[in-house]
Amino acid sequence: MTTIEIQSLISQLSESVQSFHDRFGITGKTTREELLSRIPIQTEEVSELKHSILNENEERIANEAVDVLYVAIGTVLRLDSRISKLALKEVIDKNNSKTLITHYINEAGKVSRRS
């Protein structure tokens, strides 16, 4: 599978999340309480991903990683679309500007700014 095919599937995943929200009435203005209620769901999915990484095959790991993404996309879609659009552009631009000159991979494996 090519990167373009995966990108297309990620777009389809986003459409699936919106459809899921519509089917279950997760629509309208979002409250902080709703956003906070999503944290345990996201935490559970991340925990399942960790378990898969430690104990299961690559197929299960991929499924759990997509579950994490599904919930995260859902949170982004529940926010005001103007704000989400700005945040998406900001994160994309911020990460696209990182280079080996400006950043390095630290001991924990995270890309960090050089001092």
SENUMI-658463 format. One record per residue: residue number from 0; residue in three letters; chain; x, y, z of N, C-alpha, C, O in turn. Coordinates in Angstrom, 3 decimals, padded with zeros to 6 digits, always signed. Example, Ala and Ser with C-alpha at 12.3 -4.5 7.8 and 13.67 -1.06 7.14 Angstrom:
REM SENUMI-658463
     n   res   chain        n_u        n_v        n_w       ca_u       ca_v       ca_w        c_u        c_v        c_w        o_u        o_v        o_w
     0   ALA       A   +013.190   -005.690   +007.800   +012.300   -004.500   +007.800   +013.200   -003.300   +007.800   +014.236   -003.319   +008.465
     1   SER       A   +012.850   -002.250   +007.080   +013.670   -001.060   +007.140   +012.900   +000.030   +007.870   +013.409   +001.138   +008.039
***
This chain:
REM SENUMI-658463
     n   res   chain        n_u        n_v        n_w       ca_u       ca_v       ca_w        c_u        c_v        c_w        o_u        o_v        o_w
     0   MET       A   +000.851   -001.169   +000.000   +000.000   +000.000   +000.000   +000.898   +001.234   +000.000   +001.892   +001.289   +000.725
     1   THR       A   +000.545   +002.207   -000.808   +001.354   +003.417   -000.913   +000.937   +004.452   +000.124   -000.132   +004.355   +000.727
     2   THR       A   +001.793   +005.432   +000.314   +001.490   +006.529   +001.225   +000.216   +007.249   +000.798   -000.590   +007.635   +001.644
     3   ILE       A   +000.030   +007.432   -000.496   -001.175   +008.114   -001.003   -002.422   +007.312   -000.649   -003.447   +007.892   -000.291
     4   GLU       A   -002.347   +005.986   -000.743   -003.492   +005.150   -000.372   -003.801   +005.270   +001.122   -004.965   +005.313   +001.520
     5   ILE       A   -002.762   +005.324   +001.936   -002.956   +005.472   +003.380   -003.553   +006.843   +003.684   -004.461   +006.952   +004.508
     6   GLN       A   -003.057   +007.882   +003.033   -003.613   +009.227   +003.231   -005.088   +009.269   +002.851   -005.887   +009.911   +003.533
     7   SER       A   -005.449   +008.594   +001.777   -006.849   +008.529   +001.359   -007.691   +007.810   +002.408   -008.808   +008.232   +002.710
     8   LEU       A   -007.157   +006.728   +002.958   -007.878   +005.997   +003.997   -008.022   +006.825   +005.275   -009.038   +006.721   +005.963
     9   ILE       A   -007.028   +007.640   +005.600   -007.133   +008.512   +006.773   -008.245   +009.533   +006.548   -008.990   +009.853   +007.473
    10   SER       A   -008.358   +010.036   +005.339   -009.452   +010.945   +004.996   -010.796   +010.232   +005.143   -011.749   +010.800   +005.677
    11   GLN       A   -010.870   +008.987   +004.671   -012.097   +008.197   +004.823   -012.394   +007.932   +006.298   -013.558   +007.894   +006.699
    12   LEU       A   -011.365   +007.751   +007.096   -011.539   +007.543   +008.522   -012.196   +008.774   +009.152   -013.099   +008.646   +009.979
    13   SER       A   -011.746   +009.948   +008.764   -012.327   +011.181   +009.268   -013.807   +011.275   +008.893   -014.634   +011.670   +009.715
    14   GLU       A   -014.132   +010.915   +007.669   -015.538   +010.898   +007.234   -016.336   +009.889   +008.047   -017.491   +010.143   +008.387
    15   SER       A   -015.739   +008.758   +008.358   -016.388   +007.733   +009.161   -016.677   +008.253   +010.566   -017.751   +008.001   +011.114
    16   VAL       A   -015.728   +008.973   +011.145   -015.925   +009.539   +012.481   -017.104   +010.509   +012.463   -017.955   +010.468   +013.352
    17   GLN       A   -017.157   +011.376   +011.462   -018.266   +012.329   +011.378   -019.591   +011.601   +011.220   -020.584   +011.979   +011.841
    18   SER       A   -019.615   +010.572   +010.406   -020.830   +009.771   +010.228   -021.240   +009.106   +011.537   -022.424   +009.062   +011.871
    19   PHE       A   -020.267   +008.593   +012.273   -020.512   +007.979   +013.579   -021.154   +009.004   +014.520   -022.150   +008.711   +015.181
    20   HIS       A   -020.577   +010.198   +014.570   -021.126   +011.260   +015.417   -022.565   +011.586   +015.016   -023.434   +011.743   +015.874
    21   ASP       A   -022.807   +011.686   +013.722   -024.163   +011.989   +013.243   -025.146   +010.889   +013.645   -026.247   +011.182   +014.109
    22   ARG       A   -024.752   +009.626   +013.470   -025.636   +008.498   +013.802   -025.993   +008.456   +015.283   -027.110   +008.089   +015.648
    23   PHE       A   -025.039   +008.836   +016.138   -025.259   +008.747   +017.575   -025.614   +010.091   +018.207   -025.608   +010.217   +019.431
    24   GLY       A   -025.922   +011.089   +017.389   -026.359   +012.381   +017.907   -025.281   +013.154   +018.638   -025.580   +013.983   +019.498
    25   ILE       A   -024.033   +012.888   +018.303   -022.922   +013.630   +018.908   -022.684   +014.846   +018.012   -021.726   +014.905   +017.240
    26   THR       A   -023.585   +015.800   +018.146   -023.590   +016.965   +017.259   -023.864   +018.218   +018.083   -024.087   +018.144   +019.292
    27   GLY       A   -023.844   +019.354   +017.425   -024.137   +020.612   +018.103   -022.921   +021.166   +018.815   -021.804   +020.668   +018.674
    28   LYS       A   -023.172   +022.209   +019.582   -022.091   +022.875   +020.304   -021.481   +021.928   +021.334   -022.191   +021.197   +022.024
    29   THR       A   -020.172   +021.953   +021.422   -019.433   +021.087   +022.336   -019.216   +021.797   +023.663   -018.955   +022.999   +023.702
    30   THR       A   -019.325   +021.052   +024.731   -019.041   +021.604   +026.057   -017.698   +021.075   +026.550   -017.190   +020.072   +026.047
    31   ARG       A   -017.143   +021.750   +027.521   -015.902   +021.265   +028.138   -016.136   +019.913   +028.796   -015.259   +019.049   +028.792
    32   GLU       A   -017.342   +019.734   +029.370   -017.669   +018.457   +029.999   -017.603   +017.328   +028.980   -017.069   +016.256   +029.265
    33   GLU       A   -018.151   +017.574   +027.785   -018.085   +016.541   +026.741   -016.635   +016.252   +026.382   -016.237   +015.092   +026.275
    34   LEU       A   -015.848   +017.304   +026.196   -014.442   +017.109   +025.838   -013.712   +016.337   +026.927   -012.915   +015.445   +026.637
    35   LEU       A   -013.988   +016.683   +028.186   -013.369   +015.949   +029.288   -013.818   +014.495   +029.322   -013.047   +013.614   +029.703
    36   SER       A   -015.066   +014.237   +028.925   -015.570   +012.856   +028.933   -014.875   +011.999   +027.880   -014.926   +010.771   +027.945
    37   ARG       A   -014.233   +012.636   +026.922   -013.528   +011.906   +025.872   -012.157   +011.406   +026.344   -011.605   +010.466   +025.771
    38   ILE       A   -011.612   +012.036   +027.386   -010.275   +011.682   +027.868   -010.192   +010.219   +028.302   -009.250   +009.533   +027.904
    39   PRO       A   -011.140   +009.706   +029.104   -011.047   +008.283   +029.467   -011.140   +007.347   +028.256   -010.524   +006.281   +028.241
    40   ILE       A   -011.906   +007.748   +027.255   -012.018   +006.938   +026.034   -010.662   +006.901   +025.341   -010.187   +005.837   +024.944
    41   GLN       A   -010.036   +008.083   +025.197   -008.728   +008.158   +024.543   -007.692   +007.391   +025.356   -006.860   +006.678   +024.795
    42   THR       A   -007.742   +007.540   +026.677   -006.799   +006.843   +027.553   -006.930   +005.334   +027.406   -005.929   +004.620   +027.352
    43   GLU       A   -008.167   +004.852   +027.340   -008.397   +003.417   +027.164   -007.806   +002.932   +025.843   -007.174   +001.878   +025.789
    44   GLU       A   -008.016   +003.710   +024.775   -007.477   +003.307   +023.464   -005.953   +003.301   +023.470   -005.339   +002.406   +022.891
    45   VAL       A   -005.335   +004.288   +024.118   -003.867   +004.323   +024.207   -003.363   +003.140   +025.024   -002.339   +002.544   +024.691
    46   SER       A   -004.077   +002.801   +026.087   -003.710   +001.644   +026.905   -003.788   +000.351   +026.096   -002.914   -000.510   +026.200
    47   GLU       A   -004.838   +000.224   +025.294   -004.969   -000.960   +024.442   -003.858   -001.013   +023.401   -003.370   -002.093   +023.068
    48   LEU       A   -003.455   +000.151   +022.883   -002.338   +000.195   +021.933   -001.057   -000.268   +022.613   -000.302   -001.058   +022.045
    49   LYS       A   -000.808   +000.218   +023.824   +000.399   -000.201   +024.553   +000.392   -001.710   +024.768   +001.406   -002.376   +024.557
    50   HIS       A   -000.751   -002.246   +025.190   -000.856   -003.688   +025.401   -000.537   -004.444   +024.103   +000.183   -005.442   +024.118
    51   SER       A   -001.075   -003.962   +022.998   -000.822   -004.622   +021.706   +000.650   -004.583   +021.325   +001.210   -005.570   +020.849
    52   ILE       A   +001.269   -003.423   +021.543   +002.691   -003.299   +021.213   +003.510   -004.292   +022.033   +004.460   -004.890   +021.529
    53   LEU       A   +003.139   -004.461   +023.285   +003.892   -005.362   +024.162   +003.593   -006.838   +023.935   +004.448   -007.688   +024.182
    54   ASN       A   +002.365   -007.155   +023.457   +001.938   -008.556   +023.481   +001.368   -009.126   +022.187   +001.136   -010.332   +022.105
    55   GLU       A   +001.142   -008.308   +021.194   +000.405   -008.808   +020.040   +001.152   -008.564   +018.734   +002.219   -007.951   +018.705
    56   ASN       A   +000.561   -009.061   +017.666   +001.204   -008.943   +016.358   +000.962   -007.557   +015.740   +000.178   -006.751   +016.241
    57   GLU       A   +001.656   -007.327   +014.655   +001.620   -006.022   +013.993   +000.215   -005.642   +013.523   -000.140   -004.463   +013.522
    58   GLU       A   -000.576   -006.621   +013.127   -001.954   -006.357   +012.697   -002.778   -005.759   +013.834   -003.500   -004.780   +013.640
    59   ARG       A   -002.663   -006.359   +015.030   -003.398   -005.848   +016.204   -002.880   -004.468   +016.602   -003.656   -003.591   +016.980
    60   ILE       A   -001.574   -004.283   +016.514   -000.984   -002.978   +016.832   -001.568   -001.908   +015.909   -001.957   -000.832   +016.365
    61   ALA       A   -001.627   -002.207   +014.621   -002.171   -001.257   +013.652   -003.628   -000.936   +013.959   -004.036   +000.224   +013.899
    62   ASN       A   -004.420   -001.966   +014.291   -005.825   -001.741   +014.623   -005.975   -000.837   +015.834   -006.815   +000.063   +015.842
    63   GLU       A   -005.171   -001.071   +016.847   -005.255   -000.248   +018.055   -004.779   +001.176   +017.786   -005.347   +002.129   +018.318
    64   ALA       A   -003.741   +001.328   +016.964   -003.267   +002.671   +016.614   -004.357   +003.449   +015.875   -004.533   +004.646   +016.100
    65   VAL       A   -005.081   +002.768   +014.999   -006.180   +003.426   +014.274   -007.314   +003.779   +015.235   -007.953   +004.818   +015.069
    66   ASP       A   -007.576   +002.937   +016.236   -008.587   +003.276   +017.243   -008.201   +004.562   +017.986   -009.058   +005.406   +018.248
    67   VAL       A   -006.926   +004.711   +018.323   -006.448   +005.932   +018.973   -006.713   +007.131   +018.059   -007.214   +008.167   +018.496
    68   LEU       A   -006.368   +006.967   +016.794   -006.566   +008.033   +015.817   -008.044   +008.373   +015.661   -008.399   +009.547   +015.559
    69   TYR       A   -008.905   +007.363   +015.643   -010.351   +007.552   +015.479   -010.901   +008.464   +016.582   -011.646   +009.404   +016.307
    70   VAL       A   -010.530   +008.179   +017.814   -011.016   +008.988   +018.935   -010.416   +010.393   +018.873   -011.118   +011.372   +019.129
    71   ALA       A   -009.145   +010.505   +018.541   -008.505   +011.817   +018.456   -009.155   +012.666   +017.353   -009.412   +013.854   +017.549
    72   ILE       A   -009.416   +012.055   +016.206   -010.101   +012.770   +015.131   -011.475   +013.215   +015.614   -011.905   +014.331   +015.323
    73   GLY       A   -012.161   +012.352   +016.347   -013.473   +012.698   +016.882   -013.419   +013.933   +017.760   -014.300   +014.789   +017.685
    74   THR       A   -012.404   +014.032   +018.581   -012.256   +015.208   +019.442   -012.039   +016.460   +018.601   -012.655   +017.494   +018.859
    75   VAL       A   -011.182   +016.378   +017.611   -010.926   +017.527   +016.740   -012.212   +017.946   +016.018   -012.497   +019.136   +015.892
    76   LEU       A   -012.980   +016.969   +015.551   -014.217   +017.282   +014.830   -015.291   +017.874   +015.744   -016.187   +018.568   +015.264
    77   ARG       A   -015.217   +017.617   +017.037   -016.197   +018.180   +017.974   -015.902   +019.635   +018.329   -016.765   +020.322   +018.876
    78   LEU       A   -014.714   +020.106   +018.028   -014.357   +021.497   +018.294   -014.893   +022.398   +017.189   -015.266   +021.917   +016.119
    79   ASP       A   -014.933   +023.691   +017.444   -015.336   +024.663   +016.428   -014.448   +024.485   +015.194   -013.223   +024.445   +015.307
    80   SER       A   -015.061   +024.379   +014.035   -014.300   +024.065   +012.814   -013.257   +025.128   +012.480   -012.197   +024.801   +011.946
    81   ARG       A   -013.539   +026.389   +012.785   -012.543   +027.448   +012.522   -011.302   +027.222   +013.388   -010.170   +027.336   +012.918
    82   ILE       A   -011.538   +026.902   +014.651   -010.432   +026.695   +015.584   -009.647   +025.438   +015.212   -008.416   +025.437   +015.244
    83   SER       A   -010.362   +024.367   +014.858   -009.689   +023.133   +014.448   -008.846   +023.357   +013.210   -007.724   +022.860   +013.119
    84   LYS       A   -009.380   +024.102   +012.256   -008.647   +024.389   +011.013   -007.353   +025.133   +011.326   -006.295   +024.791   +010.799
    85   LEU       A   -007.437   +026.144   +012.178   -006.236   +026.900   +012.556   -005.231   +026.009   +013.280   -004.031   +026.077   +013.016
    86   ALA       A   -005.724   +025.175   +014.194   -004.835   +024.284   +014.948   -004.159   +023.279   +014.014   -002.959   +023.026   +014.131
    87   LEU       A   -004.927   +022.710   +013.093   -004.349   +021.755   +012.144   -003.242   +022.414   +011.322   -002.163   +021.845   +011.155
    88   LYS       A   -003.512   +023.604   +010.814   -002.500   +024.309   +010.026   -001.275   +024.643   +010.868   -000.144   +024.511   +010.401
    89   GLU       A   -001.497   +025.077   +012.115   -000.386   +025.434   +012.994   +000.510   +024.228   +013.285   +001.735   +024.330   +013.218
    90   VAL       A   -000.099   +023.099   +013.606   +000.685   +021.895   +013.919   +001.421   +021.396   +012.669   +002.583   +020.996   +012.744
    91   ILE       A   +000.742   +021.423   +011.535   +001.389   +021.009   +010.288   +002.579   +021.905   +009.990   +003.675   +021.416   +009.719
    92   ASP       A   +002.367   +023.234   +010.039   +003.450   +024.176   +009.741   +004.603   +024.031   +010.728   +005.770   +024.040   +010.338
    93   LYS       A   +004.260   +023.894   +012.024   +005.290   +023.778   +013.067   +006.160   +022.548   +012.816   +007.386   +022.624   +012.893
    94   ASN       A   +005.532   +021.429   +012.519   +006.297   +020.197   +012.320   +007.010   +020.162   +010.979   +008.087   +019.576   +010.868
    95   ASN       A   +006.426   +020.781   +009.960   +007.093   +020.849   +008.661   +008.348   +021.710   +008.711   +009.257   +021.522   +007.902
    96   SER       A   +008.412   +022.652   +009.651   +009.576   +023.544   +009.735   +010.738   +022.933   +010.519   +011.841   +023.478   +010.501
    97   LYS       A   +010.513   +021.824   +011.199   +011.574   +021.196   +011.987   +012.572   +020.498   +011.069   +012.193   +019.772   +010.150
    98   THR       A   +013.843   +020.730   +011.335   +014.906   +020.090   +010.564   +015.957   +019.531   +011.523   +015.890   +019.763   +012.730
    99   LEU       A   +016.906   +018.811   +010.990   +018.006   +018.301   +011.811   +018.906   +019.436   +012.301   +019.681   +019.249   +013.239
   100   ILE       A   +018.810   +020.592   +011.683   +019.580   +021.755   +012.132   +018.917   +022.382   +013.360   +019.603   +022.798   +014.294
   101   THR       A   +017.579   +022.450   +013.360   +016.861   +023.111   +014.448   +016.458   +022.163   +015.573   +016.191   +022.607   +016.690
   102   HIS       A   +016.411   +020.866   +015.292   +015.906   +019.899   +016.269   +016.754   +018.629   +016.264   +017.551   +018.393   +015.356
   103   TYR       A   +016.563   +017.827   +017.294   +017.238   +016.532   +017.411   +016.273   +015.556   +018.086   +015.266   +015.970   +018.661
   104   ILE       A   +016.581   +014.278   +018.015   +015.774   +013.270   +018.691   +016.420   +013.003   +020.048   +017.560   +012.545   +020.120
   105   ASN       A   +015.677   +013.296   +021.136   +016.234   +013.144   +022.481   +016.244   +011.681   +022.920   +015.824   +010.797   +022.174
   106   GLU       A   +016.725   +011.439   +024.133   +016.884   +010.081   +024.659   +015.558   +009.313   +024.710   +015.536   +008.089   +024.583
   107   ALA       A   +014.462   +010.040   +024.895   +013.128   +009.413   +024.975   +012.534   +009.164   +023.591   +011.453   +008.588   +023.470
   108   GLY       A   +013.247   +009.601   +022.544   +012.758   +009.400   +021.189   +011.896   +010.535   +020.663   +011.319   +010.431   +019.580
   109   LYS       A   +011.804   +011.630   +021.431   +010.998   +012.778   +021.018   +011.871   +013.785   +020.277   +013.026   +014.004   +020.645
   110   VAL       A   +011.318   +014.394   +019.238   +012.030   +015.443   +018.519   +011.957   +016.710   +019.364   +010.871   +017.187   +019.692
   111   SER       A   +013.133   +017.252   +019.715   +013.217   +018.424   +020.592   +014.042   +019.522   +019.939   +014.910   +019.260   +019.106
   112   ARG       A   +013.751   +020.755   +020.335   +014.478   +021.921   +019.801   +015.912   +021.925   +020.330   +016.174   +021.674   +021.506
   113   ARG       A   +016.821   +022.218   +019.410   +018.212   +022.385   +019.833   +018.325   +023.706   +020.603   +017.656   +024.686   +020.276
   114   SER       A   +019.183   +023.715   +021.632   +019.337   +024.957   +022.422   +020.443   +025.823   +021.883   +020.706   +026.897   +022.425
***
